[in-house]
Structures are given as C-alpha cells and as structure tokens.
Amino acid sequence: MRTVDALTDHQRATVHMAASLLLDYPGEDVFATRLAAVEQALQAQPDLPAAVREPLAAFVATARGRGQRAMAEHYVATFDQRRRCCLYLSYYAVGDTRHRGAAILAFKEALSAAGYEMAADELPDYLPVVLELSARSEGDEIAQVLLSSHREGLEVLRTALTQASSPYAGLVEAVCLTLPEIDQATAERVRALVAAGPPTETVGVTSTLPFPTTPVRYPTVPAAQPAGQPVASEQKERA
C-alpha cells in the first residue's frame, strides 16, 4: 500500500477528521451536516493531494446520491454483519478472546494520556474515535502510534470493503495513505489475517498486545479537564 509523501500535519488532520465523521453511523440527524462539513473542509484546502482528496469527495457524492436511508442500511449490513469489516481496531489483533478487555483498556489509557476522555457510549478502539483523536491532537504521537500499531487491521478492513464494493473502502484507503508505508513482514501478516479473519479462540493467540498497555513518556491527565478542553468522540452518538 503506497503512502502520500509530504502531507502536513494539518492536511493529515483534515483527512482523519473527515474519515472520522463519515465512518460513523450515518444517522438521519447528522447525515447531511457531516457531508456538508467534509465538503467545506475539502474546498478550504485546495492543495490537499488528489490521492486523499478524491476518495473523500467521491464518498460525499455517492452518499448524497444514495440518500441517508440507503447509506444507513448499507452501513449496518457492512460493519455490523461482516467479521472482516469491523470498525473496532483491537478486534483484528485479538478478536473475541480473553485479551480484548486489556486491549480496550490500552486504548482508554492512550486517550487519557493525550488529554481526552470519552463523551459518548462507545468503545475507545472504535476507528472514528481514534481518527478524531488524531485530528484533534494534530501532530501528537499517541494517535499515530494507535493507528500505525493496528495497520494490519486497517489493511484487512480496506481489503474487505474493496472486495464488497463498498463506498466506505475509499475512506479507509485515504486514511491508510496518511500512514507510513508498510514493510514486507507487515504485508505478509495482512495477507494471513485477510485469509483467516480476526481470532475467535484464545488458543494460540499471543498474550502480547500490539502496543504497550500503559503509555510510556506521557503523563496521565487528571479526569477534570479545563474549560474548553476538547473531548474525544463528542460527535459519536448513533441515531
């Protein structure tokens, strides 16, 4: 999977925030607003590379053409009913196994270390949440580590969406293009995961998570946040 060279932090943040909004459930009360917001963001950055701009713009056009009800039905059929199209990143690493709780806790601790806390009833490894964190903490290493350490899962998701001819494939591809290029070893793990799917049993599952359970080098932020402190996932409530 190629990457886009020389993206600025602001351009990367734009792609991640747009993907965060569009990968969340297209509820009737937010559908048009989110499409308009992404369209305006793309218009405001004419220098955004075509490789990441075009998939976002194409999705907006497709979603408008299909309409909210059709997109919502497609969303449920795709993300809620296909194991390889899961939007929860830890699922690709540990599946429905005894390690899932620890993996989710690691995401929660990472959000806290970055100065954010969940404001909606959603798990912290939900891809739109992690992308929003990346966009709001522009240039911060924590969100990039979360995304890069789950690159295999993102590639499996992208492949599965492409094979299903889903318009959501372009959104995940745009996100992958903003991340470092994967090496041969990662590519081989992706191929194996595409073939086998996420783990379903604890037998043979590694006890080592794909990132530290407690972030190092970053102090934990107290629960009380200053006035005006951005809160991750404040837009992540399904209709």
Buried (B, 14 or more C-beta within 10 A) or exposed (E): BEEBEEBEEEBBBBBBBBBBBBBBBBBEEBBEEBBEBBBEBBEEBEEBBEBBBBBBBBBBEBBBEBEBEEBBEBBEEBBEEBBBBBBBBBBBBBBEBEBBEEBBBBBBBBBBBBBBBBBBEBBBBBBBBBBBBBBBBBEBEBBBBBBBBBBBBBBBBBBBBBEBEBBBBBBBBBBBBBBEEBEEEBBEBBBEBBEEBBBEEBEEBEEEBBBEEEBEEBEEBEEEEEEEEBBBBEBBBEE
